Amino acid sequence: MNFQFELIEDKIEFFEAGDLKTLQKKIESQIEVNRAILLGVHSVSHQMHVNENGQTYFTAVVHFKKK
C-alpha cells in the first residue's frame, strides 16, 4: 500500500452574511481551520449590497495560499 500526500497550495472560499459581524466571524473561523493545513490569507475582497427594502447583504472572497 502506497500513500501519497499532496499539500493544497491555493484555496479560494466564498462567504455571505446579513451583517458585517457575522461575516467576520465566519471568515475568522475558517482562517483557523485553514491554518491547520498550513494555509494563510493571501487576499480578501468584499462587497456590500443594499436591496430595495434597505436590507444589507455582505459577501467576501478569501484567497488562502500555502505559507
MOPAC internal coordinates of N, CA, C and O (Angstrom, degrees):
PM7 1SCF
backbone

  N    0.0000 0     0.00 0     0.00 0    0    0    0
  C    1.4395 1     0.00 0     0.00 0    1    0    0
  C    1.5284 1   108.98 1     0.00 0    2    1    0
  O    1.2310 1   120.51 1   -52.40 1    3    2    1
  N    1.3016 1   116.64 1   127.60 1    3    2    1
  C    1.4501 1   121.83 1  -176.26 1    5    3    2
  C    1.5344 1   109.64 1  -119.39 1    6    5    3
  O    1.2310 1   120.38 1   -57.32 1    7    6    5
  N    1.3286 1   116.88 1   122.68 1    7    6    5
  C    1.4600 1   121.67 1   178.78 1    9    7    6
  C    1.5185 1   109.49 1  -105.63 1   10    9    7
  O    1.2310 1   121.11 1   -44.02 1   11   10    9
  N    1.3164 1   115.49 1   135.98 1   11   10    9
  C    1.4559 1   120.98 1   174.64 1   13   11   10
  C    1.5207 1   108.07 1  -126.34 1   14   13   11
  O    1.2310 1   121.33 1   -47.76 1   15   14   13
  N    1.3131 1   115.06 1   132.24 1   15   14   13
  C    1.4501 1   120.54 1   178.32 1   17   15   14
  C    1.5182 1   109.64 1  -112.13 1   18   17   15
  O    1.2310 1   120.98 1   -49.79 1   19   18   17
  N    1.3061 1   115.74 1   130.21 1   19   18   17
  C    1.4567 1   120.90 1   175.59 1   21   19   18
  C    1.5204 1   107.62 1  -118.26 1   22   21   19
  O    1.2310 1   120.64 1   -51.54 1   23   22   21
  N    1.3141 1   116.38 1   128.46 1   23   22   21
  C    1.4520 1   120.60 1   179.30 1   25   23   22
  C    1.5217 1   110.44 1   -80.28 1   26   25   23
  O    1.2310 1   121.16 1   -38.35 1   27   26   25
  N    1.3054 1   115.39 1   141.65 1   27   26   25
  C    1.4609 1   120.71 1   174.50 1   29   27   26
  C    1.5237 1   107.11 1   -73.78 1   30   29   27
  O    1.2310 1   120.09 1   -50.52 1   31   30   29
  N    1.3197 1   117.43 1   129.48 1   31   30   29
  C    1.4625 1   120.76 1  -179.04 1   33   31   30
  C    1.5157 1   112.52 1  -100.02 1   34   33   31
  O    1.2310 1   119.94 1   145.85 1   35   34   33
  N    1.3100 1   117.73 1   -34.15 1   35   34   33
  C    1.4664 1   122.87 1  -179.86 1   37   35   34
  C    1.5207 1   108.89 1  -136.08 1   38   37   35
  O    1.2310 1   121.47 1   -36.75 1   39   38   37
  N    1.3254 1   114.80 1   143.25 1   39   38   37
  C    1.4635 1   120.21 1   178.25 1   41   39   38
  C    1.5222 1   107.18 1  -151.03 1   42   41   39
  O    1.2310 1   120.65 1   -49.45 1   43   42   41
  N    1.3208 1   116.36 1   130.55 1   43   42   41
  C    1.4593 1   120.86 1   178.43 1   45   43   42
  C    1.5254 1   107.61 1  -117.61 1   46   45   43
  O    1.2310 1   121.28 1   -49.90 1   47   46   45
  N    1.3381 1   115.16 1   130.10 1   47   46   45
  C    1.4581 1   120.20 1  -178.69 1   49   47   46
  C    1.5211 1   109.93 1  -126.29 1   50   49   47
  O    1.2310 1   121.12 1   -32.21 1   51   50   49
  N    1.3293 1   115.46 1   147.79 1   51   50   49
  C    1.4483 1   122.98 1  -177.96 1   53   51   50
  C    1.5268 1   109.44 1  -114.57 1   54   53   51
  O    1.2310 1   120.63 1   -41.04 1   55   54   53
  N    1.3114 1   116.41 1   138.96 1   55   54   53
  C    1.4604 1   122.14 1  -178.26 1   57   55   54
  C    1.5143 1   109.55 1  -131.59 1   58   57   55
  O    1.2310 1   120.90 1   -28.56 1   59   58   57
  N    1.3492 1   115.88 1   151.44 1   59   58   57
  C    1.4607 1   120.76 1   176.93 1   61   59   58
  C    1.5205 1   109.22 1  -147.35 1   62   61   59
  O    1.2310 1   120.84 1   -29.97 1   63   62   61
  N    1.3354 1   116.00 1   150.03 1   63   62   61
  C    1.4585 1   121.07 1   179.31 1   65   63   62
  C    1.5218 1   109.61 1  -163.56 1   66   65   63
  O    1.2310 1   121.46 1   -16.43 1   67   66   65
  N    1.3075 1   114.81 1   163.57 1   67   66   65
  C    1.4550 1   120.87 1   179.24 1   69   67   66
  C    1.5175 1   113.25 1   -85.86 1   70   69   67
  O    1.2310 1   120.46 1   165.00 1   71   70   69
  N    1.3415 1   116.72 1   -15.00 1   71   70   69
  C    1.4625 1   119.80 1   176.80 1   73   71   70
  C    1.5264 1   109.57 1  -144.29 1   74   73   71
  O    1.2310 1   121.37 1   -18.87 1   75   74   73
  N    1.3118 1   114.99 1   161.13 1   75   74   73
  C    1.4616 1   121.30 1  -173.42 1   77   75   74
  C    1.5274 1   112.73 1   -67.52 1   78   77   75
  O    1.2310 1   119.83 1   142.86 1   79   78   77
  N    1.3279 1   117.93 1   -37.14 1   79   78   77
  C    1.4666 1   120.73 1  -179.80 1   81   79   78
  C    1.5287 1   111.46 1   -63.57 1   82   81   79
  O    1.2310 1   120.44 1   137.71 1   83   82   81
  N    1.3104 1   116.76 1   -42.29 1   83   82   81
  C    1.4615 1   120.90 1   178.93 1   85   83   82
  C    1.5174 1   110.46 1   -64.99 1   86   85   83
  O    1.2310 1   120.50 1   138.15 1   87   86   85
  N    1.3154 1   116.64 1   -41.85 1   87   86   85
  C    1.4622 1   120.98 1   178.13 1   89   87   86
  C    1.5229 1   110.36 1   -60.86 1   90   89   87
  O    1.2310 1   120.36 1   135.75 1   91   90   89
  N    1.3154 1   116.93 1   -44.25 1   91   90   89
  C    1.4571 1   121.56 1   179.60 1   93   91   90
  C    1.5262 1   111.01 1   -62.45 1   94   93   91
  O    1.2310 1   119.87 1   137.87 1   95   94   93
  N    1.3206 1   117.85 1   -42.13 1   95   94   93
  C    1.4714 1   121.13 1   179.23 1   97   95   94
  C    1.5221 1   111.18 1   -63.52 1   98   97   95
  O    1.2310 1   120.27 1   138.80 1   99   98   97
  N    1.3285 1   117.09 1   -41.20 1   99   98   97
  C    1.4658 1   121.19 1   178.68 1  101   99   98
  C    1.5250 1   110.59 1   -61.58 1  102  101   99
  O    1.2310 1   120.75 1   135.13 1  103  102  101
  N    1.3281 1   116.16 1   -44.87 1  103  102  101
  C    1.4669 1   120.54 1  -178.79 1  105  103  102
  C    1.5233 1   110.52 1   -66.37 1  106  105  103
  O    1.2310 1   119.97 1   134.28 1  107  106  105
  N    1.3367 1   117.66 1   -45.72 1  107  106  105
  C    1.4629 1   121.40 1  -179.66 1  109  107  106
  C    1.5249 1   111.42 1   -61.39 1  110  109  107
  O    1.2310 1   120.42 1   141.06 1  111  110  109
  N    1.3049 1   116.81 1   -38.94 1  111  110  109
  C    1.4640 1   120.64 1   178.33 1  113  111  110
  C    1.5254 1   110.90 1   -63.61 1  114  113  111
  O    1.2310 1   120.41 1   138.30 1  115  114  113
  N    1.3252 1   116.83 1   -41.70 1  115  114  113
  C    1.4655 1   120.36 1  -179.42 1  117  115  114
  C    1.5263 1   111.88 1   -72.91 1  118  117  115
  O    1.2310 1   120.13 1   151.44 1  119  118  117
  N    1.3219 1   117.35 1   -28.56 1  119  118  117
  C    1.4615 1   120.50 1   175.39 1  121  119  118
  C    1.5242 1   109.69 1   -61.06 1  122  121  119
  O    1.2310 1   120.49 1   137.59 1  123  122  121
  N    1.3253 1   116.67 1   -42.41 1  123  122  121
  C    1.4721 1   120.62 1   178.75 1  125  123  122
  C    1.5199 1   111.13 1   -64.00 1  126  125  123
  O    1.2310 1   120.26 1   138.14 1  127  126  125
  N    1.3248 1   117.10 1   -41.86 1  127  126  125
  C    1.4680 1   121.16 1   179.00 1  129  127  126
  C    1.5261 1   110.20 1   -62.09 1  130  129  127
  O    1.2310 1   120.56 1   134.37 1  131  130  129
  N    1.3300 1   116.54 1   -45.63 1  131  130  129
  C    1.4626 1   120.47 1  -177.40 1  133  131  130
  C    1.5239 1   112.51 1   -73.07 1  134  133  131
  O    1.2310 1   120.20 1   154.26 1  135  134  133
  N    1.3073 1   117.22 1   -25.74 1  135  134  133
  C    1.4695 1   120.55 1   176.06 1  137  135  134
  C    1.5355 1   110.07 1   -62.27 1  138  137  135
  O    1.2310 1   120.77 1   146.30 1  139  138  137
  N    1.3377 1   116.13 1   -33.70 1  139  138  137
  C    1.4644 1   121.07 1   179.36 1  141  139  138
  C    1.5260 1   111.96 1   -65.32 1  142  141  139
  O    1.2310 1   120.10 1   154.32 1  143  142  141
  N    1.3275 1   117.41 1   -25.68 1  143  142  141
  C    1.4721 1   120.08 1   177.51 1  145  143  142
  C    1.5285 1   110.77 1  -106.20 1  146  145  143
  O    1.2310 1   121.40 1  -154.14 1  147  146  145
  N    1.3390 1   114.92 1    25.86 1  147  146  145
  C    1.4645 1   123.94 1   172.47 1  149  147  146
  C    1.5266 1   114.55 1    63.83 1  150  149  147
  O    1.2310 1   120.58 1  -144.62 1  151  150  149
  N    1.3287 1   116.49 1    35.38 1  151  150  149
  C    1.4575 1   120.83 1   175.27 1  153  151  150
  C    1.5216 1   109.25 1  -111.77 1  154  153  151
  O    1.2310 1   120.72 1   -42.38 1  155  154  153
  N    1.3121 1   116.24 1   137.62 1  155  154  153
  C    1.4583 1   121.94 1   176.71 1  157  155  154
  C    1.5200 1   109.97 1  -118.27 1  158  157  155
  O    1.2310 1   120.53 1   -17.42 1  159  158  157
  N    1.3123 1   116.59 1   162.58 1  159  158  157
  C    1.4662 1   121.42 1  -179.70 1  161  159  158
  C    1.5231 1   109.30 1   -72.31 1  162  161  159
  O    1.2310 1   121.09 1   -53.71 1  163  162  161
  N    1.3147 1   115.52 1   126.29 1  163  162  161
  C    1.4645 1   121.82 1   177.06 1  165  163  162
  C    1.5267 1   110.24 1   -97.87 1  166  165  163
  O    1.2310 1   120.76 1   135.50 1  167  166  165
  N    1.3357 1   116.15 1   -44.50 1  167  166  165
  C    1.4658 1   119.49 1   177.79 1  169  167  166
  C    1.5244 1   110.34 1  -157.23 1  170  169  167
  O    1.2310 1   121.80 1   -22.27 1  171  170  169
  N    1.3244 1   114.17 1   157.73 1  171  170  169
  C    1.4690 1   121.67 1   178.17 1  173  171  170
  C    1.5227 1   108.26 1  -133.92 1  174  173  171
  O    1.2310 1   121.11 1   -45.00 1  175  174  173
  N    1.3200 1   115.48 1   135.00 1  175  174  173
  C    1.4598 1   121.15 1   175.80 1  177  175  174
  C    1.5237 1   106.98 1  -129.76 1  178  177  175
  O    1.2310 1   120.40 1   -44.24 1  179  178  177
  N    1.3238 1   116.83 1   135.76 1  179  178  177
  C    1.4639 1   118.45 1  -178.14 1  181  179  178
  C    1.5242 1   110.67 1  -140.07 1  182  181  179
  O    1.2310 1   121.88 1   -21.73 1  183  182  181
  N    1.3222 1   114.01 1   158.27 1  183  182  181
  C    1.4631 1   120.81 1   178.45 1  185  183  182
  C    1.5174 1   109.81 1  -143.00 1  186  185  183
  O    1.2310 1   121.23 1   -23.86 1  187  186  185
  N    1.3255 1   115.26 1   156.14 1  187  186  185
  C    1.4553 1   121.64 1   175.17 1  189  187  186
  C    1.5203 1   108.19 1  -126.80 1  190  189  187
  O    1.2310 1   121.44 1   -41.50 1  191  190  189
  N    1.3071 1   114.86 1   138.50 1  191  190  189
  C    1.4624 1   120.46 1   178.72 1  193  191  190
  C    1.5231 1   108.21 1  -126.49 1  194  193  191
  O    1.2310 1   120.24 1   -41.65 1  195  194  193
  N    1.3154 1   117.14 1   138.35 1  195  194  193
  C    1.4613 1   122.26 1   174.73 1  197  195  194
  C    1.5274 1   107.14 1  -114.25 1  198  197  195
  O    1.2310 1   120.70 1   -59.19 1  199  198  197
  N    1.3430 1   116.26 1   120.81 1  199  198  197
  C    1.4629 1   118.61 1  -178.96 1  201  199  198
  C    1.5266 1   111.22 1   -82.13 1  202  201  199
  O    1.2310 1   120.60 1     0.59 1  203  202  201
  N    1.3089 1   116.46 1  -179.41 1  203  202  201
  C    1.4647 1   120.73 1  -175.41 1  205  203  202
  C    1.5281 1   113.59 1   -65.25 1  206  205  203
  O    1.2310 1   120.00 1   161.93 1  207  206  205
  N    1.3399 1   117.61 1   -18.07 1  207  206  205
  C    1.4702 1   121.79 1   177.55 1  209  207  206
  C    1.5307 1   112.18 1   -90.70 1  210  209  207
  O    1.2310 1   120.06 1  -179.43 1  211  210  209
  N    1.3128 1   117.50 1     0.57 1  211  210  209
  C    1.4568 1   121.62 1   179.68 1  213  211  210
  C    1.5146 1   114.38 1    86.30 1  214  213  211
  O    1.2310 1   120.17 1  -173.94 1  215  214  213
  N    1.3253 1   117.28 1     6.06 1  215  214  213
  C    1.4656 1   121.01 1   178.62 1  217  215  214
  C    1.5220 1   109.52 1   -81.35 1  218  217  215
  O    1.2310 1   121.39 1   -40.74 1  219  218  217
  N    1.3319 1   114.95 1   139.26 1  219  218  217
  C    1.4629 1   119.53 1   178.99 1  221  219  218
  C    1.5234 1   110.26 1   -94.57 1  222  221  219
  O    1.2310 1   121.55 1   -28.45 1  223  222  221
  N    1.3069 1   114.63 1   151.55 1  223  222  221
  C    1.4525 1   122.64 1  -179.17 1  225  223  222
  C    1.5212 1   106.87 1  -140.70 1  226  225  223
  O    1.2310 1   120.45 1   -56.95 1  227  226  225
  N    1.3252 1   116.74 1   123.05 1  227  226  225
  C    1.4593 1   121.71 1  -176.11 1  229  227  226
  C    1.5258 1   110.39 1  -111.12 1  230  229  227
  O    1.2310 1   120.72 1   -41.27 1  231  230  229
  N    1.3241 1   116.23 1   138.73 1  231  230  229
  C    1.4604 1   121.78 1   174.90 1  233  231  230
  C    1.5224 1   108.91 1  -132.80 1  234  233  231
  O    1.2310 1   121.31 1   -24.98 1  235  234  233
  N    1.3291 1   115.09 1   155.02 1  235  234  233
  C    1.4687 1   120.01 1   177.33 1  237  235  234
  C    1.5207 1   109.49 1  -147.75 1  238  237  235
  O    1.2310 1   121.72 1   -31.11 1  239  238  237
  N    1.3285 1   114.31 1   148.89 1  239  238  237
  C    1.4549 1   121.94 1   173.51 1  241  239  238
  C    1.5265 1   105.55 1  -121.40 1  242  241  239
  O    1.2310 1   120.84 1   -54.34 1  243  242  241
  N    1.3392 1   116.00 1   125.66 1  243  242  241
  C    1.4587 1   120.78 1  -179.80 1  245  243  242
  C    1.5263 1   108.37 1  -118.29 1  246  245  243
  O    1.2310 1   121.12 1   -53.79 1  247  246  245
  N    1.3212 1   115.47 1   126.21 1  247  246  245
  C    1.4597 1   121.99 1   178.35 1  249  247  246
  C    1.5190 1   107.37 1  -101.19 1  250  249  247
  O    1.2310 1   121.03 1   -63.00 1  251  250  249
  N    1.3284 1   115.63 1   117.00 1  251  250  249
  C    1.4597 1   122.17 1   176.94 1  253  251  250
  C    1.5166 1   108.61 1  -100.71 1  254  253  251
  O    1.2310 1   120.50 1   -38.97 1  255  254  253
  N    1.3346 1   116.64 1   141.03 1  255  254  253
  C    1.4554 1   122.29 1   178.92 1  257  255  254
  C    1.5141 1   110.14 1  -132.61 1  258  257  255
  O    1.2310 1   121.48 1   -26.15 1  259  258  257
  N    1.3314 1   114.77 1   153.85 1  259  258  257
  C    1.4579 1   120.80 1   177.71 1  261  259  258
  C    1.5172 1   109.68 1   -60.38 1  262  261  259
  O    1.2310 1   120.96 1   -42.84 1  263  262  261
  N    1.3283 1   115.77 1   137.16 1  263  262  261
  C    1.4724 1   120.78 1   179.75 1  265  263  262
  C    1.5012 1   111.49 1   -74.36 1  266  265  263
  O    1.2310 1   120.10 1   180.00 1  267  266  265

